[in-house]
Amino acid sequence: MAINLVSLVTQYLTPEMIGRIASALGFDRTPTQKAIIAAIPAILAAFSKVAAQPSGAQRLADVAKQQSSALDSFANMLGKGGQSSFIDQGSQLLSSLLGGRDQNALAQAVGKFAGLGQDGAGSLLGMLAPVVMGTIAQHQGTRPLDASGISSLLASQKDNIAAAMPAGFSNLLSGTGLLDALGGAARSATATGSEAARAAGTTGRAVADSGQRAAGAAAAASRNWLYWLIPILAIAAVLAYLFARPGEQGLLVGGVDIGKQVTDSISSLRTTLDGVTDVASARAALPKLQEVTAQIDRVDGMVGQLSTDQRKLLAGLVNPAMPALNQLFDKVLAIPGVAEVLRPAITVLRAKLAALVA
């Protein structure tokens, strides 16, 4: 089966471990989850850029050899403290590979995306960098950790890395050069993240034009005001109803009812999880879980355009469903052999659902 480095790292960073990371850094769990979702593919994209530079792949190979036991060290650190030393080592690792400019750009983008700030994101990146590099070293196994192997591995991951970028995050990295090594895959991810904003802008202009035309028509008919009064009042009542009751009429963004998309995604997720009874059904369910993840990504790309009240309505759709979903997640992962197939996808889904209402 084709390897996916993003999934391997995500599989290692279980929900329980993410909670411990948040506690160790003094962050809330939800923004920590959101930051990790963005940071993992971003670090891999940055390493891919390094691999494309002269002698860069060799430098990556040398660091990977040093981080071959990083996953064990990380687990021990979270259990016993000592995160400051681990973070410092990870920050130095990133600095030696990326340079200060790219390291700061990466921390700034992750911090802005998750609301942790640049310093907070820098600490998290310092914690995650050895984990990512340790996963690469572990994947190589008995194969030599040389420049050729590292270069080939990262080149094979371009599509996976780009696909794992959360909606809107690629735009924050645009212009930094950190996505250059991903080529067309990165451009596709950035374009997808911008699609919702362009649609909303087009709709907004159309609404404004319609309003101007309506105002002109009302002025032209002012001499016959009584004739127009009743339909105008009726239209005003309809508009007031629509805007005052967004929870019932739908959370519309750019003509898209994201409230319906969320409820449909949750319903599909429940149905899919209920159908998992063994390894075979888990493999059949994986594409459906990936479809739900993509749907949630599209919704997440439009959340920034919601008002405060609409965000509360969205949270009212997601939060009540989470206890039952978490029970389903745990039930499915407890089936023998299923965790190996579905844990990466379920971990990502849990984090994305939590981030959706952060």
Helices and strands as residue ranges (DSSP letters): H 5-12, H 15-25, H 29-51, H 56-66, H 70-80, H 83-98, H 100-114, H 117-140, H 147-155, H 158-164, H 169-173, G 180-182, H 184-220, G 222-224, H 225-244, H 246-249, E 252-253, E 256-257, H 258-274, H 279-303, H 308-318, G 319-321, H 322-333, H 338-356
